[in-house]
Each structure stands twice: as C-alpha cells, then as structure tokens.
Amino acid sequence: MSIQSINVRNQFKGVIKEIIEGPVLSEVDVETASGIVTSVITTRSVRELQLKVGSPVVAFVKSTEVSIATLA
C-alpha cells in the first residue's frame, strides 16, 4: 500500500520526537514544520512499524484521529 492510496487530506511529514509506551496504547509525538502532532496508537503498532525516536514518518490527521506511517 502506498501513502498516495490513503484518502486523508491533512498529512504532516515529520520526525518522531518522543514515544511513551504503555501496555496497550502508546503516545507518539511527531515534530513537523507546523509543530508537534501527537498520536495515540496501539503499542503493537509501534512495534510492528518499528517506530523509534528520530524515525521519519507521516502523520495523517482525519477528524479526531492521527495515524502514523513510516517513510522508508
């Protein structure tokens, strides 16, 4: 699946600044040109995407949720 196939208008490229992992959910802070965007995603997703501080990502903002995709 390419990033272009995701139908979301607000996309912010950035770098992960901080990850606070919990047993089920994790908070991921992404530093973008527009400021910090925070996403709460499953800890399983953090591990499956191999997200680390410093990883380049895209934050997708849709209504009340923020999704994360890796840039590799």
C-alpha positions in Angstrom: 0.0 0.0 0.0 1.4 3.4 -0.9 0.9 6.6 1.0 -0.9 8.0 -2.0 -3.6 5.3 -1.7 -4.7 6.7 1.8 -7.5 9.2 1.4 -6.7 11.8 4.1 -6.3 15.5 3.4 -4.1 16.6 6.2 -0.7 14.9 6.0 2.3 16.2 8.0 5.8 14.9 7.3 8.0 14.9 10.4 10.3 13.0 12.7 9.4 11.2 15.9 10.4 13.2 18.9 9.1 11.0 21.7 7.4 7.7 22.3 5.7 6.9 25.6 4.8 3.2 25.6 2.0 1.7 27.7 0.9 -1.9 27.9 -1.8 -1.4 25.3 -1.6 2.2 23.9 1.4 4.4 23.2 1.7 8.2 22.7 3.8 9.2 19.7 5.0 12.8 19.4 5.9 13.9 15.8 7.8 17.1 15.2 6.6 18.7 12.0 7.2 22.0 10.3 3.8 23.1 11.7 4.6 22.0 15.3 4.2 18.8 17.4 1.5 16.3 16.3 0.6 13.7 18.9 -0.9 10.3 18.0 -2.2 7.6 20.4 -1.8 4.2 18.7 -1.5 0.7 19.9 1.8 -0.4 21.3 1.6 -3.3 19.0 1.5 -0.9 16.0 4.6 0.9 17.4 6.5 -2.3 17.5 5.2 -3.6 14.1 6.1 -0.3 12.4 9.4 -0.3 14.3 8.9 3.3 15.3 11.8 4.9 17.1 12.8 8.4 18.2 14.3 10.0 15.1 12.3 7.9 12.6 10.9 9.9 9.6 7.1 9.5 9.4 3.9 11.0 8.1 1.1 11.9 10.5 -2.3 11.6 8.9 -5.0 13.7 10.6 -8.6 12.7 10.0 -11.3 14.1 12.1 -10.4 13.1 15.7 -7.6 10.6 15.0 -4.0 10.9 13.9 -2.5 7.9 12.0 1.3 7.2 11.6 3.1 5.8 8.5 6.8 5.2 8.2 8.9 6.9 5.5 11.4 4.3 4.3 
